[in-house]
Amino acid sequence: MSIGSQSQQKKNSLKTTADQLYEPQAPKRTRRQEFWLLFKKNRLAVLGLILFILFFFTALTGLLLTSGLNPEFDPALIRLQEKLRPPLSKPNLETLKPNEIPALSIYLLGTDDLGRDVFARMLQGAWVSLTVGFVAVGISVFIGIFLGGMAGYFGQRHVRVNHLLWTAMVIVGIFLLSTDQVQPGGILIVCAIIIAIYCTRKKPQQKKHQSRWKRILQANTLSVDTLIMRFVDVMLCFPSFFLILTVVALLPASIYNIMIVIGLTSWMGATRFVRAEFLSLREQDFVAAAKVLGLGNFRIIFRHMMPNAIAPVLVSATIGIATAILTEAGLSFLGFGVPPPHATWGNILSDGRRFIFDAPWLTFVPGFAILLVVLSFNLFGEGLRDVMNPKLRER
């Protein structure tokens, strides 16, 4: 073999070795594949996800089977002759009308003190609990993202006196209008609009030549960040459950009021998460580039910054759904929850406490259901937190 061929072979071998060194050793995966690979290592989180999927399909099935004029499972059908029947007991066909016979020809979870099928009521209660959880958390996340984004992005700007004045007048005016006091409420809103127009009107004159009242109205007060975060601190000082209990006791009983009240009293955590993320993101290069390109503030916030700050909010929302379901169950247990004829797990549990020795299934069935659902959301949320936070991943 010639010297030239040997040198050529050495060059080829060195080139092959260099290519092997510089080519990526890890297999290429998409972001979703990487997420699922890390998530499935946490068996408890996978178990929580499975329980959540089962709960979702159970609630959806319950909505289809317990709604309508002639539902397959009627949770409001009263059979006094069949009251307090144990689980897996068969109905007495001799004393029942054809439309009173249960769909499965068996009381799968027994009956309550009015002879209503507990299985049918649990199916209806699953959809109510799921709806309350998701809607309440949706309201809290929306408020938290908005206020947290404002505090994190516009935090250094100051709020003027006129901002506080007309905002307070609009809030009081809307409250008066909601209580049928149309004239004073309308006057306050009109005055707020006049103040806003007067203070935003631009004149070609220097500040020292402005009127005294306009200088007072345009004087700076607190910064946006200080104002929002002190309001968060004030809200955190109130015991949430007792605040919800007070508001629900004053409002008419309704499933919508329950969802709104729970959402309006649980947005503080999401606000803090979004604010902390925005404080670190607003100094990044991509935000500076977006400002240089002339993009609007709201487009920068919701198009470029929000996708990077949403991960901890999703984890908080997942755990917040469990908290909302637990809060609704507690309110229904105390008699302040969703009114009849809607069945919820909380009022089934409340009805069963009077028969805890005679009919213990009325307590154990909804109690274990609430336990499993809340546990599944908590496990799933903890798994999401570990996957989305690189510092918490196991190496």
Secondary structure by P-SEA (a helix, b strand, c coil): ccaaaaaaaaaaaaaaaaaaaaccccccccaaaaaaaaaaccaaaaaaaaaaaaaaaaaaaaaaaccccccccccccccccccccccccccccccccccccccccccccccccccccaaaaaaaaaaaaaaaaaaaaaaaaaaaaaaaaaaaacccccccaaaaaaaaaaaaaaaaaaacccaaaaaaaaaaaaaaaaaacccccccccccaaaaaaacccccaaaaaaaaaaaaaacaaaaaaaaaaaaccccaaaaaaaaaaacaaaaaaaaaaaaaaaaacaaaaaaaaaccccccccccccccccaaaaaaaaaaaaaaaaaaaaaaaaaccccccccccaaaaaaaacccccccccccaaaaaaaaaaaaaaaaaaaaaaaaaccccccc
